[in-house]
Amino acid sequence: MSKFLTKGRLAWLVIIAVLVVDQAIKFAVKLNMYWHEHIRITDWFYIYFTENNGMAFGLEVVGKVFLTSFRIVAVAVIGWFLYKFVKHGMKTGFIVCVSLILAGALGNIVDSMFYGLIFNESTYSQVATFLPAGGGYAPFFYGRVVDMFYFPIIETTWPTWMPLVGGDEFVFFSPIFNFADAAISCGIIALLLFYSKYLSESYHSVRKS
């Protein structure tokens, strides 16, 4: 690493870049598309505007306030570990992966905390506006996460002879996600592929410090 671009500055650069790109995409979609409107890019890639109250890829398993609070605590913990990793001079790629995860989590927290306050409702017939005169669609902490990337790589129908699902439509890959989700996923996958052993060593090293 150069004297200017230290590991700490690189971590900040990754976090800020992910947040800016994530929020720019979400603002563009929220302010220009109707709810569930879609734009075909290719047969296997669509911009499909939807919102969710839950976790990454639209999963909804726990209450909204609990989920947002959990995210904030998780970000604080990840941020503390990232600070320790930088301080201990961990590998640059490792720090980038953790920074991606932290930035992605922060990106979705922004939606959950503030989008209900700064946007009005997106519907099939109404495009949302920024800072509407009548106020937002939800109170603090109750905003919905904006998703837009949809990759129906395979669209087919289950054979009729299959039990339970015979004749039903099958789509792979069906989740709709956002740039923040992608950053989290890439960070986690890269950690598992390239730094699984190093992750354990780093964790124990930081705990002992």
C-alpha positions in Angstrom: 0.0 0.0 0.0 1.2 3.6 -0.7 1.7 6.1 2.1 -1.3 8.0 0.9 -3.7 5.1 0.3 -3.4 3.3 3.6 -5.5 0.3 4.5 -7.7 2.6 6.7 -8.3 5.0 3.9 -9.0 2.2 1.5 -11.6 0.9 3.9 -13.2 4.3 4.0 -13.0 4.6 0.2 -14.8 1.2 -0.3 -17.5 2.1 2.3 -18.2 5.6 0.8 -18.2 4.3 -2.8 -20.6 1.5 -2.1 -22.9 3.8 -0.1 -22.9 6.5 -2.9 -23.6 4.0 -5.7 -26.2 2.2 -3.7 -28.1 5.3 -2.7 -27.8 6.9 -6.2 -29.4 3.8 -7.7 -32.2 3.6 -5.1 -33.0 7.3 -5.5 -33.1 7.0 -9.3 -35.5 4.0 -9.1 -37.6 5.4 -6.3 -38.1 8.8 -8.0 -38.6 7.5 -11.6 -40.5 4.2 -11.4 -43.9 3.0 -10.3 -44.0 0.2 -7.8 -43.5 -3.1 -9.6 -42.7 -1.4 -12.9 -39.9 -3.2 -14.7 -37.4 -2.4 -17.4 -36.1 -5.2 -19.6 -32.3 -5.0 -20.1 -32.0 -8.6 -21.5 -34.1 -11.7 -21.3 -32.3 -12.6 -18.1 -31.8 -9.2 -16.5 -34.5 -6.7 -15.5 -34.7 -3.5 -13.4 -37.7 -4.4 -11.3 -38.8 -1.9 -8.7 -40.0 -3.4 -5.5 -39.7 -2.7 -1.7 -39.4 -5.0 1.3 -39.5 -4.7 5.1 -37.1 -7.5 5.6 -33.6 -8.7 5.2 -31.4 -9.2 2.1 -33.1 -10.5 -1.1 -36.6 -9.6 0.3 -36.7 -12.1 3.1 -39.0 -11.2 5.9 -38.7 -13.3 9.1 -38.8 -10.8 12.1 -40.4 -7.6 13.1 -39.3 -4.3 11.5 -38.0 -2.5 14.6 -36.2 -5.6 15.8 -34.6 -6.1 12.4 -33.5 -2.4 12.0 -32.1 -2.5 15.6 -30.3 -5.7 14.9 -28.8 -4.2 11.8 -27.5 -1.2 13.7 -25.9 -3.4 16.4 -24.4 -5.7 13.7 -22.9 -2.7 11.8 -21.4 -1.4 15.1 -19.8 -4.8 15.8 -18.5 -5.2 12.2 -17.2 -1.6 12.3 -15.3 -2.3 15.5 -13.8 -5.4 14.1 -12.9 -3.6 10.9 -11.1 -0.9 12.9 -9.1 -3.6 14.7 -8.3 -5.4 11.5 -6.9 -2.2 10.0 -5.0 -1.4 13.2 -3.4 -4.9 13.2 -2.4 -4.6 9.5 -4.5 -7.5 8.2 -4.3 -8.3 4.5 -5.7 -5.7 2.1 -8.1 -8.0 0.4 -9.5 -9.1 3.7 -10.1 -5.5 4.8 -11.8 -4.8 1.4 -14.2 -7.8 2.0 -15.1 -6.7 5.5 -15.6 -3.1 4.2 -18.0 -4.4 1.5 -20.1 -6.2 4.1 -20.2 -3.1 6.4 -21.1 -0.8 3.6 -23.8 -3.0 2.3 -25.4 -3.3 5.7 -25.2 0.5 6.1 -26.9 1.0 2.8 -29.9 -0.9 3.8 -30.0 0.7 7.2 -30.4 4.1 5.5 -33.5 2.9 3.7 -35.0 1.4 6.9 -34.4 4.5 9.0 -35.0 7.4 6.6 -36.9 6.4 3.5 -40.2 6.4 5.2 -39.6 10.0 6.2 -38.2 11.5 3.0 -40.4 9.7 0.4 -44.1 9.3 -0.1 -45.7 6.1 -1.1 -44.7 4.4 -4.4 -47.8 2.7 -6.0 -48.8 1.3 -9.3 -50.1 4.7 -10.3 -47.8 7.1 -8.3 -44.1 7.7 -8.6 -42.6 8.8 -5.2 -41.4 12.3 -4.6 -38.5 13.5 -2.4 -39.5 15.4 0.8 -43.2 15.6 -0.1 -45.3 18.4 1.4 -47.6 15.9 3.1 -44.8 14.0 4.8 -43.4 10.6 4.2 -45.1 7.2 4.1 -43.8 5.9 7.4 -42.2 7.0 10.7 -38.6 6.8 11.6 -37.3 3.2 11.6 -40.2 2.0 9.4 -38.9 2.7 6.0 -38.8 0.0 3.3 -35.7 -1.2 1.6 -35.7 -0.5 -2.2 -34.8 -3.5 -4.4 -34.4 -3.5 -8.2 -32.0 -6.1 -9.7 -33.8 -9.2 -11.0 -32.0 -12.0 -12.9 -34.5 -14.6 -14.1 -31.7 -16.6 -15.7 -33.9 -19.7 -16.2 -37.7 -19.5 -16.7 -39.4 -22.8 -17.3 -42.2 -25.0 -16.1 -41.9 -28.1 -13.9 -42.8 -31.3 -15.7 -46.4 -32.3 -15.1 -45.4 -35.7 -13.7 -43.6 -34.2 -10.7 -45.6 -34.3 -7.5 -46.7 -31.1 -5.8 -44.9 -28.7 -8.3 -45.9 -30.3 -11.6 -47.0 -27.7 -14.1 -45.9 -24.8 -11.9 -43.6 -22.0 -13.1 -40.0 -22.2 -12.1 -37.6 -19.2 -12.1 -33.9 -19.3 -11.4 -32.8 -16.8 -10.0 -36.0 -15.3 -8.5 -34.9 -13.0 -5.6 -34.9 -9.2 -6.3 -32.0 -7.4 -4.7 -30.1 -4.1 -4.6 -26.5 -3.0 -4.8 -26.0 -3.1 -1.0 -27.1 -6.8 -1.0 -24.7 -7.5 -3.8 -21.8 -5.9 -1.8 -22.7 -8.0 1.3 -22.9 -11.2 -0.8 -19.6 -10.5 -2.6 -17.8 -9.7 0.6 -19.0 -12.8 2.4 -18.3 -15.1 -0.6 -14.8 -13.7 -1.1 -14.1 -14.2 2.7 -15.2 -17.8 2.5 -13.4 -18.5 -0.7 -10.1 -16.8 0.0 -9.8 -15.9 3.7 -11.7 -18.6 5.7 -8.5 -19.7 7.6 -7.3 -16.2 7.8 -10.7 -15.1 9.2 -10.4 -17.4 12.2 -6.8 -16.3 12.9 -7.7 -12.6 12.6 -10.6 -13.0 15.0 -8.5 -14.6 17.7 -5.8 -12.1 17.1 -8.1 -9.2 17.6 -9.8 -10.7 20.7 -6.4 -11.1 22.4 -5.5 -7.4 21.7 
